[in-house]
């Protein structure tokens, strides 16, 4: 009912459930979240309810997603990405630090779902240690889901063979961005034909069941009709793939682009994540590409201690919106 916009009916239903069963935690969380979100516009109510449910759960203490940038290198030079001005470009995270982060994350309760994403401002398949890192996650964090984001160009048939052996790989995002050859090459600075060849290979594996994860082909949109054309093209050419179009944003002023959309009038789900750069410095969030708003350093402190740093935890505990919070009050990503 809540997701249909019938907020008052949802509140009544949650209250009735709690009256019947006072220890019904899910109903209590949903009631709290709906109460806190009912003053937001309908398009943001569900988002805010999700934030409130995280706030009332163990994600207050443990991250939902941990990004680990093992190698700050990318072979693309996308016009909407801060990589081209990244001071740490080329920095390789020591394997000892990767192991330390994973050891720290072993303290996350085994029954609490969370995701590890070995990427930040980078192309993860350029790190020759990627599969060692994934194997370590499988071994030491057997319940952790894995997510990969790539521009597809390094994903050869040989890489796909190894990828099929990785357990708990739930999502593979392909940052493709434009289905038209010239705009693609202008945006990504990569050969269009090679990327199509890689997409063909990935699609064959997905279609015949040899790649057991969701594959999502994405575009950083510009608000034009091309956004819809892109999604339709992906569906027509690669029916086994999903597609997603993100609104363009300026990485909190770190990229000179015109953002599409306004600052969301809600709290942020990214406050329940950790975004670790190759140097060990932890950025405020995934959109803080340069780690200009660092919250800690996992090379010095326990990973979970950084997540629970007082100023960062305060956002999760108390902030109802990003208003007045620097730089969140300038961020159009959601």
N, C-alpha and C positions, 0 to 999 in steps of 0.2 A: 504493500500500500504506500509506504513511504516513497518508493522509487517511482510510483505513479503520480506523485505529487499530493497524495491524500495524507498529509502530515498529521492532522488531528486524529484521524482514524487509526493511524499507526501508533500514536501515543496512547490511545485508549487500549489498543490491543496489547502493547507492551505492559501497561499497568495491570491489565487483567491477568496476563501471564504471571507477573510477579506476585499478585494477590493469591493465585492458586499455588505457586511454588516460589516462596521467598528467596530460595538459594539458586534460582535460575539465572546464572551469571550472564548468559548471552542476552536475555531480555533486559537485564539491568544495564548492560553496556549499550544496547541499542536505544533504550529509553534515554539514557544520559546523552548519547550522541545526537539523537533527534531533537531533544530539548535545546541543546547548544547550537544546533544548526538551523532551527526553524525560522530564524530571523534573516537567513541568507536567501538570495534569489534561488528559484527552483533549479537552475542549471548548476548551482554550486552546493546544494544541500547534501547530496550523496557524497561529494568529495569531503565536505566538512564532517559528515557523520563518520566517514572512514578515519579521519584524523582523530576524532574523539574516541573511536574504538581502539586505535593504537595507544592513545594516551591512557586508556583504562586497562591496558593489557601489559604483559611483560616486555613489550617493545619500548616501554618507557626506560627500561634498564638495558635492553639488548637490541642491537640494530636489526632492521628488516633486511637491508642490503648492504654489503661491503664491497666497494670498488677497490681493486688493488692494481695500480698502474705499474706493472713489472718492468716495462721498458717504454720510456717516453719518446717513442718514435712512430712516425706515420709516413707512408709513401704517397698519401694524397695531400693536397693543399687546398682544402675546401674554403670557398670564399666566406662562409658563415662560421668558421671554426677558429679558435684562438691558437691553434697549433703553429701557425706561421710566425707568431711572435712569442712563442714559448721559450723562456730563458732556460728551462731545464731540458729542452729537446735533446735527445740522445742519452739522457741519464738512465742507467740500468740499475734497478733495485737489486742489492745483493741478495743472493739466495738465502743467506742467513737471516735476513730481515723478513723475507717471504715466509720462511719457516717459523720465525718468531710470531708473526701475525697469526698464522694458522694455529700455532700452539696457544696463543692468547684466546682465540675464538673457540677453542675446545671447552672453555668455561660457559659457553652459551648452552642452556639446557637442551638435552638431546631431543626433547619432544617439542621444541619451539622451532617452527619453520623459519629459515632465513636463506638468503641468496648471496652467493659470491660471484662477483663479476670482475675478471682480471683485465680491466680496461679503465682508462679515464680519458685523457686527451692522447689517444694512441691507437695503433693497429695491433691487436694482441697476437696475431699470427706471425708477426715479424720477430717475435721473441722465440728463439729456438728452445727455450726452457718451458714454453707454454704447456706442453703435455706433461712435463714433470710436475709443474704446479698443479695441474688438474688432477693428476694421479695422487698427489699429496693431499689434496682436498678430499678425494674419494676415500683415501685411507684414514685420514685423521678426523675428517668431518663428514662421516658417511650419510648424515641426514641433510646436509646442505645442498640446496639446488644450485646449479651452475647456469650462468647466462653469459653468452658471448656476443659481442658487437663487432662487425667487420665491414670493410668496403668490398669484400669478396675476392679482390685481386690475388691475394696469396693462397686462396683455398683451392689447391690443386687436387687431383684425384688421390694422390698419395696422402695429402692432409686429410681428405675425407675418410680414407681407410682408417686413419688413426682416430679421427673424431668419432667414428662408429663404436670405438672401444671405450669411450668415456662414459662413465655412469653418471646419472643424475643431471645430464645436460637437458635442461627444460626448454630453453629458448635460444635461437640463433637469429640475431637481428642483422640484416644486411642493409647498410647505409648506401643506397643507390642514387636517390635524389632526383634523377631526371631520366626519363625513358627516351628522350630525343638525343641523338648522337652529339651534335654540336654543343647544345647547352650542357649536357653531361660533362663533356671534356673541358668546357670553360669553367664549370663549377668545381669539379673534382680534381682536375689536372691529372687524369688517368685515361688510358686508352679504352674507349667504349667497347671495341670488339673483344678485347680480352675479358672485360668484366661480363659481357654477355656469355662468353664461353664458360666462365666460372659459374654463372647463374644456371646455365644449362646443366652443368655437371651436378650441382647441388640439387636441382629440381629432379633429375633422374633418380638420385638416391632417396629423396623424400618421397617421390611418387611410388617407388617400388618397395618402400618400407625399410631400406637400409640405413636411413637416417631417422632415428626415433626421437625427434624433438620438434617443437613448433619452429617454423621458419617465417620470419616477418620481414618483408622488404619495405624499407621506410624512405620517406622523403622529408626534408626540412622544407615546409611549404612557404609560399609567399602570398597566400590569400587569393591567388588568381585561379582561373578556370583550369590551369595546368595541374593543380592539385588533384582535382577530380579525374582529369584525363590520365594522370599517372596511376591512380588507383585502378582505374578501369583497364589500363594496359597491362598491369601486373596480373590482374585476375584473368585476363584473356590469354596471356602468354605463359603464365605459370600458375595453373589452377590449384596446385598443391601448396602454394604459399599463401600466407596472409599478407595484408598490406596495412600500412599506417602512415598518416601524414601528420607531422608535428608542426605546431606554429613556430614561426621563426622568432628568435629572441637574441638579445645582444650580449649574452653572457655577463650580465650586470656591468655593462659598459666596456667590456674587454674586447669586443668586436664591433667594428664600424658597420653595422647593418641596421636597417629599419625594422623594428620589432613588429610582428603581426599580432594584434590583440593587446589587451590592457593588463595591468597587474591584477592577478586574481584576488578577489576580496575575501580570502579565506586564510586559515593557517596552512602550513606547507607539509605535505607528506615526506618531503626530502629531509626534514628534520629528524626523521627516524632512520636515516641511512648514515653510512660513513664513506667518505671519498678520499682514499689514500693515494698521494702522488708517489712517483718513483723515488723521491728523496726521503720519504717517510713522513713528510709534513702532511697533515690532514686538512684538506680544504673545507670550507663551510658546507659546500654541497657540490653536486655534480656540475652545476653551472658556473662554479668558481674555478674556471680553467687554470688561472695563474696561481691559485691558492693565495690570493691577495687578502683573504679574510680567514686565515688559518685558525683552527681551534685546538691544535696540538701537534705532537710529533710522536709517532709510534716507534721510532728508533730510540726514543728516550723513555717513553712511558708505556704502560700496558694499554693495549688497544681498547679494551672496555673502559679503562679509566679516561681515555680521551673522549670516548662517546658520552661519558657521564660528567665531563667537565662542567662546572657550575653554570657558565653562561649558555652553553649549548643545551644542557638539560632543562634550563629555565624556559627555553622556547617550547620544548615538548610538553612541559608541565602547565604552562600558563598562557601562552600567546594564542589568542583567538584568531587573529589575522596577522598579516605581515606589516600592517601599517605602523610606521615609526621605527621599524627594525632595519637597520642598515646592514647589508645592501638589499635585503629581501623586499623592501618597499619599492624597489626599482625593477624587480625581476618579473618578467611576463611569462615565465615557464610555469607549468603546473603538472 
